Amino acid sequence: MIELLTEYMAPLMFLGLIIFLAIGYPAAFSLAAVGLFFGFIAIELGLIAPDFLGNLTYQLYSVLSNELLLAIPFFTFMGVILERSGLAEDLLEGFGQLFGGLRGGLSYAVIIVGAVLGAITGTVAASVIAMGLISLPIMTRYGYNVRHATGVIAASGTITQLIPPSLVLIVLADALGRSPGDMYIGATGASIVQVLLFMGWVFILSIIRPHYVPALPPEARTLRGWPLLVKCARGMIPSLALIFVVLGTIFLGLATPTEAGAMGVFGAMLLAWMNGRLTWKLTYSGMDQTMRLTAMVIFILLGARVFSLVFQGVGGGHWLEAMLTNLPGGVVGFLIFVNIFIFIIAFFLDFFEIAFIIVPLLAPVASALGIDLVWFGVMICANMQTSFMHPPFGFALFYLRGIAPKTVRTRDIYLGAIPWLCLQLILVGLLIAFPEMVTFFLDPTVDVDLDKIQITIPDAPGGGLGSPPAFDLNAPPSFGNAPPAGQPAQPAQPDLSQPPSFN
């Protein structure tokens, strides 16, 4: 029994964690409790030394001193402020009028505004709530199918998770040991493809189910010409300015994600003030939500470090690597297994828990298989989008249910999410088939062969390398008594007729 327990300590740890989470115990405390419990057992069995747990001090301090994680409260606070700043209203009204004459025009507007808000806020809740409050009543009023309307709003809000400056990309960058800037640049292509997939589905639906996505009647399109352009510009110019402040400064290397988040908070508060929405109540509400989310993230990360330290100490990393690297199909088999596993576990865990618990265990295996970790992180992020759209546990569906009128049935919200969930999975498949969607935007890695390096000495000004200096190694050095010019130096001859003097 003892030998069996010693041999299978790592899988037993993982099983114990799943049991705690299935019971419903908070993830942060489940991680810490399971880690410490199995850590004490491992000490008794002699698998780890008692001093090994002393590394917890350094692990926990590394979390609390990680400046990268400061970006989380900044982006969260910015998203809460922008949710009520009036920016979403201006964008949706302008683009709704611009595309209103097309079948599915309001859906196109929701997708584009969702992408723009995603590039500013970085939080799913802010995007889904803002667009749900504004666009859902309008879409239902003009005859849009309820399931399609709720689905496109929820899906467009989840684009925020993949579009920089996503909070998930920051967390994944920390878990994978990669630069957040590289993660942001790599996710650019994937997020563009995701937007095109969503718009392509609306176009297909406008052909096969035109009554689901009718065009706005002429009397509803009240803005034309210059007034319409001014309305669109009023929403887009502040949006583009904030996008540059948040993303442009990161891409150009002018600011870190933390610094860009701080500037984004200032820009969001300035925008809310210009629209007459900045109040003490709004500020306090934003600070309260930011505090709660940040505390949850930090506690989960602290618990994950406790679990990960003990898991690695009992050989869990080697056990996991041996199991996953021997899957049939090699790298492709590993990727298929990882995506299926994350898709299923996303029914029960949110994206922070997946990023802190699962990803650090998978990263060494991916690295051993030669997988680019930036591409691997973007692929996982695309898969983790589905955690927001899973009926019945998707958080985007919860947010939408909370702000949707009672006439909208919960069943319609769940069924409406399924086509968009399939589109997200199609994106994951495209990322596996075409890694260039991520790697194309990254700087190519330059491989240097040290055996082929040549060092060339530049020629002298007159041409050629000149004559090397001559050194006469036969003559001893002279210390102080230099001979006359032109006379060779003679070695000093000691006077042997007199005894040496030691005075």
VMD Tcl script that draws the C-alpha trace (Angstrom):
set ca {
  {0.00 0.00 0.00}
  {2.79 2.40 0.92}
  {4.68 1.55 -2.29}
  {1.54 2.12 -4.35}
  {0.92 5.47 -2.66}
  {4.52 6.52 -3.24}
  {4.46 5.58 -6.89}
  {1.16 7.28 -7.71}
  {1.42 10.35 -5.47}
  {1.19 12.82 -8.40}
  {-2.00 11.43 -10.00}
  {-3.56 11.10 -6.55}
  {-2.88 14.80 -5.96}
  {-4.63 15.68 -9.21}
  {-7.57 13.40 -8.37}
  {-7.88 14.96 -4.91}
  {-8.00 18.44 -6.44}
  {-10.77 17.42 -8.85}
  {-12.80 15.98 -5.96}
  {-12.48 19.21 -3.93}
  {-13.50 21.35 -6.91}
  {-16.42 19.05 -7.77}
  {-17.71 19.41 -4.22}
  {-17.78 23.16 -4.77}
  {-15.06 24.20 -2.36}
  {-13.39 27.50 -3.43}
  {-10.58 26.89 -5.89}
  {-7.96 28.96 -4.06}
  {-8.39 27.09 -0.78}
  {-8.76 23.72 -2.53}
  {-5.40 24.19 -4.21}
  {-3.62 25.19 -1.01}
  {-5.27 22.48 1.12}
  {-4.53 19.65 -1.32}
  {-0.97 20.86 -1.80}
  {-0.18 21.07 1.92}
  {-1.96 17.78 2.74}
  {-0.02 15.79 0.16}
  {3.12 17.73 1.02}
  {3.03 16.47 4.62}
  {2.33 12.92 3.40}
  {5.29 13.16 0.99}
  {7.56 14.23 3.86}
  {6.46 11.25 5.95}
  {7.08 8.91 3.02}
  {10.49 10.43 2.36}
  {9.62 11.69 -1.11}
  {10.64 15.25 -0.25}
  {12.75 16.74 2.52}
  {11.08 18.89 5.20}
  {13.15 21.86 4.05}
  {11.58 21.59 0.60}
  {8.39 23.30 1.80}
  {10.54 26.27 2.79}
  {10.50 27.18 -0.91}
  {6.89 28.25 -0.40}
  {8.18 31.52 1.05}
  {9.93 32.39 -2.20}
  {7.03 31.17 -4.33}
  {4.45 33.28 -2.53}
  {6.72 36.31 -2.45}
  {7.26 36.02 -6.20}
  {3.49 36.31 -6.68}
  {3.08 39.36 -4.45}
  {6.09 41.11 -5.98}
  {5.12 40.41 -9.61}
  {4.63 43.82 -11.21}
  {3.02 42.26 -14.29}
  {-0.04 41.27 -12.23}
  {-0.63 44.95 -11.44}
  {-2.11 45.20 -14.93}
  {-5.13 43.15 -13.79}
  {-6.65 45.78 -11.46}
  {-5.89 48.55 -13.95}
  {-7.65 46.84 -16.88}
  {-10.54 45.74 -14.66}
  {-11.13 49.25 -13.34}
  {-10.85 50.67 -16.87}
  {-13.46 48.22 -18.13}
  {-15.94 49.08 -15.38}
  {-15.58 52.81 -16.06}
  {-15.92 52.41 -19.84}
  {-19.00 50.22 -19.38}
  {-20.86 53.30 -18.11}
  {-18.99 56.08 -19.88}
  {-21.38 56.31 -22.85}
  {-18.77 55.09 -25.35}
  {-20.64 51.86 -26.15}
  {-23.87 53.78 -26.82}
  {-22.16 56.07 -29.31}
  {-20.46 53.19 -31.08}
  {-23.54 50.99 -31.33}
  {-25.82 53.80 -32.45}
  {-23.37 54.99 -35.10}
  {-22.56 51.56 -36.53}
  {-26.19 50.45 -36.20}
  {-27.23 53.34 -38.45}
  {-24.28 52.70 -40.80}
  {-25.06 48.99 -41.36}
  {-28.80 49.18 -40.66}
  {-29.78 48.97 -44.32}
  {-28.17 45.52 -44.63}
  {-29.69 42.25 -43.51}
  {-27.96 41.45 -40.25}
  {-26.72 45.04 -40.02}
  {-27.28 45.26 -36.27}
  {-25.41 41.99 -35.82}
  {-22.46 43.36 -37.78}
  {-22.56 46.46 -35.59}
  {-22.57 44.38 -32.40}
  {-19.61 42.28 -33.58}
  {-17.53 45.33 -34.58}
  {-18.34 47.22 -31.38}
  {-17.57 44.09 -29.34}
  {-14.13 43.93 -31.00}
  {-13.49 47.63 -30.37}
  {-14.58 47.40 -26.73}
  {-12.44 44.28 -26.37}
  {-9.41 46.20 -27.61}
  {-10.08 48.85 -24.95}
  {-11.47 47.16 -21.86}
  {-9.95 43.68 -21.79}
  {-12.85 42.35 -19.68}
  {-15.74 40.16 -20.88}
  {-18.25 41.29 -18.27}
  {-18.02 44.95 -19.30}
  {-18.53 44.19 -23.00}
  {-21.42 41.74 -22.57}
  {-23.31 43.91 -20.07}
  {-22.83 47.14 -22.03}
  {-23.94 45.66 -25.36}
  {-26.72 43.61 -23.83}
  {-28.30 46.64 -22.18}
  {-28.09 48.74 -25.33}
  {-28.54 46.45 -28.33}
  {-30.78 43.60 -27.15}
  {-33.95 45.75 -26.81}
  {-33.28 47.33 -30.22}
  {-32.68 44.00 -31.96}
  {-35.82 42.41 -30.55}
  {-37.84 45.52 -31.37}
  {-36.95 45.32 -35.07}
  {-37.71 41.62 -35.42}
  {-34.37 39.90 -34.88}
  {-34.59 36.30 -33.78}
  {-34.15 36.20 -30.00}
  {-31.76 33.26 -30.02}
  {-29.58 34.88 -32.64}
  {-29.63 38.24 -30.85}
  {-28.58 36.81 -27.49}
  {-25.97 34.58 -29.13}
  {-24.29 37.36 -31.10}
  {-24.19 39.64 -28.04}
  {-22.67 36.97 -25.79}
  {-20.17 35.85 -28.45}
  {-19.09 39.38 -29.30}
  {-18.46 40.03 -25.64}
  {-16.23 36.96 -25.37}
  {-14.02 38.23 -28.23}
  {-12.60 40.42 -25.47}
  {-10.84 37.38 -24.04}
  {-8.74 36.93 -27.19}
  {-8.30 40.52 -28.37}
  {-5.44 42.38 -26.66}
  {-5.25 43.71 -23.95}
  {-7.05 40.64 -22.62}
  {-6.57 39.80 -18.95}
  {-6.32 36.14 -19.90}
  {-3.34 36.83 -22.17}
  {-1.57 38.57 -19.29}
  {-2.17 35.61 -16.99}
  {-1.11 33.12 -19.69}
  {2.06 35.12 -20.36}
  {2.96 34.85 -16.68}
  {2.14 31.13 -16.56}
  {4.11 30.35 -19.73}
  {7.06 32.60 -18.92}
  {6.61 34.68 -22.07}
  {6.36 38.41 -22.69}
  {2.83 39.88 -22.58}
  {3.79 41.98 -25.60}
  {4.54 38.83 -27.61}
  {1.26 37.29 -26.48}
  {-0.62 40.42 -27.56}
  {1.08 40.55 -30.96}
  {0.55 36.83 -31.52}
  {-3.16 37.06 -30.65}
  {-3.76 39.81 -33.20}
  {-4.15 37.48 -36.17}
  {-6.33 35.00 -34.25}
  {-8.67 37.75 -33.06}
  {-9.05 39.13 -36.60}
  {-9.96 35.66 -37.89}
  {-12.46 35.26 -35.04}
  {-14.21 38.51 -35.99}
  {-14.32 37.44 -39.65}
  {-15.78 34.05 -38.69}
  {-18.55 35.74 -36.70}
  {-19.35 38.16 -39.52}
  {-19.26 35.29 -42.03}
  {-21.87 33.41 -40.02}
  {-24.15 36.46 -39.97}
  {-23.77 36.74 -43.75}
  {-24.67 33.06 -44.21}
  {-27.64 33.45 -41.87}
  {-28.85 36.48 -43.83}
  {-29.05 34.21 -46.90}
  {-30.52 31.01 -45.46}
  {-32.65 32.65 -42.70}
  {-33.25 36.25 -43.83}
  {-36.18 36.69 -41.45}
  {-33.83 36.08 -38.50}
  {-31.77 39.19 -39.30}
  {-33.98 41.76 -41.07}
  {-32.70 45.13 -42.24}
  {-33.83 48.21 -40.38}
  {-36.84 49.94 -41.92}
  {-36.14 53.33 -43.59}
  {-37.88 55.25 -40.81}
  {-35.45 53.77 -38.26}
  {-32.39 55.00 -40.17}
  {-32.64 58.61 -39.13}
  {-29.00 59.55 -39.74}
  {-27.50 59.92 -43.21}
  {-24.63 61.76 -44.78}
  {-22.53 64.03 -42.59}
  {-24.59 63.57 -39.41}
  {-24.00 59.81 -39.67}
  {-20.26 60.28 -40.22}
  {-20.06 62.65 -37.25}
  {-21.92 60.15 -35.08}
  {-19.55 57.33 -36.04}
  {-16.51 59.56 -35.58}
  {-17.72 60.61 -32.14}
  {-17.54 57.00 -31.02}
  {-14.50 55.89 -33.01}
  {-12.04 58.72 -32.36}
  {-12.00 58.29 -28.54}
  {-11.92 54.51 -29.08}
  {-8.93 54.67 -31.41}
  {-7.17 57.06 -29.05}
  {-7.65 54.65 -26.12}
  {-6.58 51.70 -28.26}
  {-3.34 53.50 -29.09}
  {-2.76 54.45 -25.46}
  {-3.31 50.88 -24.28}
  {-2.06 48.73 -27.16}
  {0.01 51.06 -29.31}
  {2.35 51.96 -26.48}
  {2.86 48.25 -25.68}
  {3.50 47.24 -29.31}
  {5.94 50.13 -29.81}
  {7.79 49.26 -26.62}
  {6.97 52.60 -25.02}
  {5.18 51.13 -22.01}
  {4.72 47.89 -20.13}
  {1.22 46.39 -19.83}
  {1.02 47.76 -16.28}
  {1.93 51.28 -17.40}
  {-0.42 51.06 -20.38}
  {-3.23 49.95 -18.06}
  {-2.62 52.95 -15.79}
  {-2.80 55.30 -18.79}
  {-5.94 53.51 -19.96}
  {-7.60 54.12 -16.59}
  {-6.83 57.83 -16.89}
  {-8.24 57.87 -20.43}
  {-11.40 56.02 -19.40}
  {-12.05 58.40 -16.51}
  {-11.41 61.38 -18.79}
  {-13.88 60.00 -21.34}
  {-16.51 59.40 -18.66}
  {-16.00 62.95 -17.38}
  {-16.40 64.40 -20.90}
  {-19.70 62.52 -21.28}
  {-20.91 63.68 -17.87}
  {-20.90 60.14 -16.42}
  {-18.00 60.35 -13.94}
  {-19.43 60.36 -10.41}
  {-18.22 59.28 -7.00}
  {-20.76 56.43 -7.07}
  {-19.37 55.14 -10.37}
  {-15.80 55.42 -9.12}
  {-16.57 53.59 -5.88}
  {-18.44 50.84 -7.73}
  {-15.52 50.37 -10.09}
  {-13.03 50.23 -7.23}
  {-15.18 47.69 -5.38}
  {-15.45 45.35 -8.38}
  {-11.74 45.72 -9.08}
  {-10.84 44.86 -5.50}
  {-12.99 41.72 -5.53}
  {-11.65 40.42 -8.85}
  {-8.02 41.18 -7.98}
  {-8.30 39.49 -4.58}
  {-9.83 36.41 -6.20}
  {-7.04 36.21 -8.79}
  {-4.25 36.63 -6.23}
  {-5.68 34.01 -3.85}
  {-6.09 31.52 -6.71}
  {-2.53 32.16 -7.80}
  {-1.19 31.73 -4.26}
  {-3.03 28.43 -3.89}
  {-1.83 27.31 -7.33}
  {1.80 27.97 -6.34}
  {1.39 25.79 -3.23}
  {-0.14 22.96 -5.26}
  {2.40 23.27 -8.09}
  {5.41 23.23 -5.74}
  {4.37 19.98 -4.04}
  {3.20 18.45 -7.33}
  {6.61 19.06 -8.90}
  {8.36 17.87 -5.73}
  {6.70 14.45 -5.85}
  {7.61 14.03 -9.52}
  {4.35 15.20 -11.03}
  {6.10 17.07 -13.83}
  {7.95 13.94 -14.99}
  {4.80 11.82 -14.68}
  {2.78 14.28 -16.76}
  {5.51 14.71 -19.36}
  {5.98 10.96 -19.76}
  {2.23 10.45 -20.15}
  {1.58 13.27 -22.64}
  {4.70 12.94 -24.78}
  {3.87 9.28 -25.46}
  {0.41 9.99 -26.83}
  {-0.25 8.56 -30.29}
  {0.16 11.15 -33.00}
  {3.08 13.01 -31.44}
  {2.62 16.79 -31.35}
  {-0.77 16.66 -33.10}
  {-2.04 14.04 -30.66}
  {-0.87 16.16 -27.75}
  {-2.63 19.25 -29.11}
  {-5.87 17.36 -29.73}
  {-5.79 15.91 -26.21}
  {-5.05 19.30 -24.63}
  {-7.88 21.05 -26.47}
  {-10.43 18.35 -25.69}
  {-9.33 18.33 -22.04}
  {-9.56 22.13 -21.69}
  {-12.91 22.22 -23.50}
  {-14.36 19.70 -21.06}
  {-12.80 21.13 -17.91}
  {-14.05 24.60 -18.89}
  {-17.53 23.37 -17.96}
  {-16.41 23.37 -14.32}
  {-13.51 25.85 -14.01}
  {-13.31 29.47 -15.08}
  {-10.50 30.81 -17.19}
  {-8.39 32.07 -14.26}
  {-8.42 28.65 -12.62}
  {-7.51 26.94 -15.89}
  {-4.67 29.40 -16.49}
  {-3.23 29.00 -12.99}
  {-3.77 25.26 -12.47}
  {-3.68 23.50 -15.84}
  {-1.42 25.65 -18.03}
  {1.70 25.53 -15.77}
  {1.47 21.73 -15.89}
  {1.16 21.63 -19.68}
  {3.80 24.25 -20.52}
  {6.89 22.04 -19.80}
  {5.43 19.25 -21.93}
  {4.74 21.64 -24.82}
  {8.25 23.03 -24.53}
  {9.74 19.51 -24.56}
  {7.83 18.77 -27.77}
  {9.28 21.87 -29.41}
  {5.99 23.82 -29.50}
  {6.20 27.61 -29.62}
  {4.76 28.69 -26.27}
  {3.33 31.97 -27.58}
  {1.35 30.09 -30.23}
  {0.43 27.47 -27.61}
  {-0.86 30.18 -25.27}
  {-2.95 31.87 -27.98}
  {-4.46 28.51 -28.95}
  {-5.37 27.80 -25.32}
  {-6.83 31.30 -24.98}
  {-9.02 30.69 -28.05}
  {-10.19 27.42 -26.51}
  {-10.83 29.06 -23.14}
  {-13.25 31.45 -24.83}
  {-15.66 28.56 -24.82}
  {-15.75 28.61 -21.01}
  {-17.86 31.78 -21.31}
  {-20.28 30.23 -23.80}
  {-20.81 26.73 -22.34}
  {-24.49 26.13 -21.57}
  {-25.42 26.16 -18.76}
  {-22.26 27.38 -16.94}
  {-20.93 30.07 -19.29}
  {-20.31 33.36 -17.50}
  {-21.27 35.39 -20.59}
  {-24.66 33.65 -20.53}
  {-25.00 34.44 -16.82}
  {-24.22 38.12 -17.47}
  {-26.75 38.22 -20.30}
  {-29.40 36.47 -18.24}
  {-28.92 39.07 -15.52}
  {-29.64 42.06 -17.77}
  {-32.05 40.52 -20.32}
  {-35.78 41.22 -19.90}
  {-37.94 38.47 -18.44}
  {-39.59 37.93 -21.82}
  {-36.30 36.40 -23.02}
  {-36.26 32.79 -21.89}
  {-33.13 31.20 -20.45}
  {-33.57 28.31 -22.87}
  {-33.30 30.71 -25.81}
  {-30.07 32.18 -24.41}
  {-28.52 28.72 -24.09}
  {-29.60 27.50 -27.53}
  {-28.55 30.75 -29.13}
  {-24.99 30.29 -27.85}
  {-24.40 26.93 -29.60}
  {-23.61 28.20 -33.16}
  {-21.15 30.73 -31.81}
  {-19.56 28.09 -29.60}
  {-18.97 26.00 -32.74}
  {-17.36 29.01 -34.46}
  {-14.95 29.36 -31.54}
  {-13.99 25.70 -31.90}
  {-13.46 26.21 -35.63}
  {-10.96 28.94 -34.73}
  {-9.06 26.48 -32.52}
  {-8.88 24.04 -35.42}
  {-7.62 26.77 -37.76}
  {-4.92 27.72 -35.26}
  {-3.70 24.12 -35.14}
  {-3.78 23.81 -38.94}
  {-2.23 27.23 -39.62}
  {0.18 28.30 -36.85}
  {1.19 31.23 -39.07}
  {-1.93 33.01 -37.85}
  {0.08 33.65 -34.69}
  {3.73 33.32 -35.64}
  {3.49 35.61 -38.69}
  {3.11 38.66 -36.46}
  {6.03 37.73 -34.22}
  {9.68 38.61 -34.83}
  {11.42 35.58 -36.37}
  {13.87 33.77 -34.14}
  {17.40 34.04 -35.47}
  {19.40 30.82 -35.06}
  {23.14 31.44 -34.77}
  {25.64 28.66 -35.58}
  {28.70 29.42 -33.49}
  {30.85 27.16 -35.68}
  {30.27 29.39 -38.71}
  {31.05 32.74 -37.10}
  {33.98 34.56 -38.76}
  {35.78 37.58 -37.31}
  {37.29 39.88 -39.96}
  {39.94 42.47 -39.02}
  {39.56 45.67 -41.08}
  {42.41 46.76 -43.36}
  {44.85 49.50 -42.41}
  {44.21 52.97 -43.90}
  {46.94 52.48 -46.55}
  {45.58 49.13 -47.64}
  {46.49 45.72 -46.35}
  {46.95 44.79 -42.76}
  {50.42 46.33 -42.50}
  {53.49 44.63 -41.01}
  {53.18 43.05 -37.60}
  {55.29 44.61 -34.84}
  {58.71 42.96 -34.29}
  {59.72 41.76 -30.86}
  {63.38 40.84 -30.07}
  {63.05 38.15 -27.49}
  {66.82 37.56 -27.25}
  {67.73 40.87 -25.60}
  {66.85 41.19 -21.89}
  {64.82 44.21 -20.83}
  {66.61 47.36 -19.72}
  {65.58 48.95 -16.44}
  {66.73 52.56 -16.33}
  {70.10 52.53 -18.20}
  {69.14 52.98 -21.83}
  {72.05 52.85 -24.36}
  {72.78 55.70 -26.76}
  {70.71 55.88 -29.89}
  {71.80 53.39 -32.46}
  {73.83 51.32 -29.99}
  {72.47 47.95 -29.02}
  {71.77 47.36 -25.42}
  {74.31 45.22 -23.57}
  {73.42 43.11 -20.61}
  {74.87 44.34 -17.32}
  {77.86 42.25 -16.16}
  {78.04 41.69 -12.42}
  {81.37 42.51 -10.63}
  {82.41 39.20 -9.15}
  {85.68 40.51 -7.61}
  {83.89 42.15 -4.70}
  {81.69 40.38 -2.18}
  {78.07 41.38 -2.26}
  {76.92 44.07 0.08}
  {73.72 43.59 2.12}
  {73.63 47.05 3.75}
}
mol new
graphics top color blue
foreach p $ca { graphics top sphere $p radius 0.5 }
foreach p [lrange $ca 0 end-1] q [lrange $ca 1 end] { graphics top cylinder $p $q radius 0.2 }
display resetview
